[in-house]
Amino acid sequence: MTIVGLYSWDERKRTSNLRKHGVDFAIVQNFDFEAALVLRDDRKNYGEERYRAYGSISGRLHALVFTRSSSHGVRAKSASFHCAKVTHGR
């Protein structure tokens, strides 16, 4: 497990996430939790309490799936970049 400040992750999961979503867990420390929408992830029973957060990392919208731990802070499970197309018109 890698721990950076208040964030932690499994290195194998980090490599998998980078390959699958193109997002490195190392940037999670820049996630703007203050302005993020955070929801409890109860889509299924994960055996632990998980959350989904939608917020900004360096001005780009990201989705972050994480757990909270008293010993390891925020533990990243998945992170992905989301792009929204904004259109103007009638």
Secondary structure as a PSIPRED ss2 file (coil, helix, strand):
# PSIPRED VFORMAT (PSIPRED V4.0)

   1 M C   1.000  0.000  0.000
   2 T E   0.000  0.000  1.000
   3 I E   0.000  0.000  1.000
   4 V E   0.000  0.000  1.000
   5 G C   1.000  0.000  0.000
   6 L C   1.000  0.000  0.000
   7 Y E   0.000  0.000  1.000
   8 S E   0.000  0.000  1.000
   9 W E   0.000  0.000  1.000
  10 D C   1.000  0.000  0.000
  11 E H   0.000  1.000  0.000
  12 R H   0.000  1.000  0.000
  13 K H   0.000  1.000  0.000
  14 R H   0.000  1.000  0.000
  15 T H   0.000  1.000  0.000
  16 S H   0.000  1.000  0.000
  17 N H   0.000  1.000  0.000
  18 L H   0.000  1.000  0.000
  19 R H   0.000  1.000  0.000
  20 K H   0.000  1.000  0.000
  21 H H   0.000  1.000  0.000
  22 G C   1.000  0.000  0.000
  23 V C   1.000  0.000  0.000
  24 D C   1.000  0.000  0.000
  25 F H   0.000  1.000  0.000
  26 A H   0.000  1.000  0.000
  27 I H   0.000  1.000  0.000
  28 V H   0.000  1.000  0.000
  29 Q H   0.000  1.000  0.000
  30 N H   0.000  1.000  0.000
  31 F C   1.000  0.000  0.000
  32 D C   1.000  0.000  0.000
  33 F C   1.000  0.000  0.000
  34 E C   1.000  0.000  0.000
  35 A C   1.000  0.000  0.000
  36 A C   1.000  0.000  0.000
  37 L E   0.000  0.000  1.000
  38 V E   0.000  0.000  1.000
  39 L E   0.000  0.000  1.000
  40 R E   0.000  0.000  1.000
  41 D C   1.000  0.000  0.000
  42 D C   1.000  0.000  0.000
  43 R C   1.000  0.000  0.000
  44 K C   1.000  0.000  0.000
  45 N C   1.000  0.000  0.000
  46 Y C   1.000  0.000  0.000
  47 G C   1.000  0.000  0.000
  48 E C   1.000  0.000  0.000
  49 E C   1.000  0.000  0.000
  50 R E   0.000  0.000  1.000
  51 Y E   0.000  0.000  1.000
  52 R E   0.000  0.000  1.000
  53 A E   0.000  0.000  1.000
  54 Y E   0.000  0.000  1.000
  55 G E   0.000  0.000  1.000
  56 S E   0.000  0.000  1.000
  57 I E   0.000  0.000  1.000
  58 S C   1.000  0.000  0.000
  59 G C   1.000  0.000  0.000
  60 R E   0.000  0.000  1.000
  61 L E   0.000  0.000  1.000
  62 H E   0.000  0.000  1.000
  63 A E   0.000  0.000  1.000
  64 L E   0.000  0.000  1.000
  65 V E   0.000  0.000  1.000
  66 F E   0.000  0.000  1.000
  67 T E   0.000  0.000  1.000
  68 R E   0.000  0.000  1.000
  69 S E   0.000  0.000  1.000
  70 S C   1.000  0.000  0.000
  71 S C   1.000  0.000  0.000
  72 H C   1.000  0.000  0.000
  73 G E   0.000  0.000  1.000
  74 V E   0.000  0.000  1.000
  75 R E   0.000  0.000  1.000
  76 A E   0.000  0.000  1.000
  77 K E   0.000  0.000  1.000
  78 S E   0.000  0.000  1.000
  79 A E   0.000  0.000  1.000
  80 S E   0.000  0.000  1.000
  81 F E   0.000  0.000  1.000
  82 H C   1.000  0.000  0.000
  83 C C   1.000  0.000  0.000
  84 A C   1.000  0.000  0.000
  85 K C   1.000  0.000  0.000
  86 V C   1.000  0.000  0.000
  87 T C   1.000  0.000  0.000
  88 H C   1.000  0.000  0.000
  89 G C   1.000  0.000  0.000
  90 R C   1.000  0.000  0.000
